[in-house]
Amino acid sequence: MSALASLPENGVLHVPPGTYAITSPLYVNARGTRVKGEGHLIYAFPAHGHIRQGEVPQPHKNESHRNDNTAPWSLFVVNAEDVTFDGLTMSSPYFVEGSQCMLVMASGFVMKGCSVRDFSQGVMLGGSSEAHQTTNIKILGNDFLRIRGLTNGSLCYGDAILSFSIRNLQICHNNISAAPDRMPRNGINCGPECVPLQTDIIISNNQLSGPWDYPITTEGCARSVITGNVIRCECITGIIERGEDVTVTGNSIHVLSRGTRNQNNATSAISFFGVKHGVISSNIISGVGQYGIILSRSYAEHGAWGDHVTVQGNSVKGEFFYGVYLGEAVAKVNISGNDFKIMHSNQDSMCIHGWKARDIAILSNTMDSTGHALVMSGCEDIKIDSNCMYDCRTGIYVNHGSKGLHIVGNQFGHNVGGGKLGWSEDVQRLVHKGNMGLDIPEAAILTTQAHIPAPF
């Protein structure tokens, strides 16, 4: 503590090999400080450092940003700009409830090559007001291991990396795991919706494992890119996104469903809630859950509906009930060039389902399913063109008063069983032509509208 307090600007604190018990927060107040070395710092605070579920610390909206109420639970508190942490090991081996490795409330922070182990929460980054927006933060090549969260559940606390109100944030090449006997909240959590918008976020090439609620989430961010990450988690959602200009591409996501804190066991690999101008592309999705990909409105009060989203070139294979689900009022979505293999035990499962969505293009996808290939319910202005359906219980079915559908140039394989193309009597303005592999001539379909059973 005295060594840090005496450092001038741009000073270096070298922590030599050895184990050091830290019994109160260490404050970094000199600009340009570099803390480096091979030392192992142990969080050894007394009992007053404990918190309970009802006392979750949150950032204050104060002017100084120097007395945040998470500071008493933090091993390090960084108040100065352009600080670097390099190569340190920091742990909480006594499992102090509420322990946090680091609180950073200044711009230009870099953390690289460090190891953070057994804390309730890893690092909290950024401020909580537009007047003090933090900029240019880099979290690179670190290990965040066995993050624990809180004993009775971590609804607002228990993240490996948590950021507030940051512009230009890079979180790359980190190894992030949850304690196997716990259930912490988020592996990477950027931009809780209660604070100002975060912008220009890159989350790339991280590996996440263990029982996180949400391995990666950006909540209300703008211009965020999530790419090249590997997720192997028992979780609620692998990647959950809200905001504008969001790109999720080239990730490998294997999810396992669970019931705890997971309403209706509705696990998903990728969820877009109210995203405007988004891309979901070239991801490899596998595992067990309700949804491979879900597009829906934001659950926040007066949440956005979500529009202008492209879902392209993904592989979705596993025991999902829906490969892609389009929720009510989602609009202007292009679903193209994806490969679906939906092997759910429920024969009403489906590769793509739209529920009251509109202005949707479903083009050149390959669909295999133990249930339906594609169902549009209460949807409007839908183009279904040049898709291939091979091993499915049924092909395309349209119901619940859908209107304005163009079903053109699709191919139905011989193994599509209980009907290949059909619709309910309340469907309006449906055009179909050039579809191949139908059991009967296409011109005769109008007299056999009910030969595919409705999935609901």
Secondary structure by P-SEA (a helix, b strand, c coil): cccccccccbbbbbbcbbbbbbcbbbbbcccbbbbbccbbbbbcccccccccccbbbbbbbccccccccccccccbbbcccbbbbcbbbbbccccccccccccccccbbbbcbbbbccccccbbbbbcccccccccccccccccccccccccccccccccbbbcccccccccbbbbbcccccccccccccccccccccccccccbbbbbccccccbbbcccccccccbbbbbccccccbbbbcccccccbbbbbbbbbcccccccccccbbbcccccccccbbbbbccccccbbbbccccccccccccccccbbbbbccccccbbbccccccccccbbbbbccccccccccbbbcccccccccbbbbbcccccbbbcccccccccbbbbccccccbbbccccccccccbbbbcccccccccccccccccccccccccccccccccccccccccccc
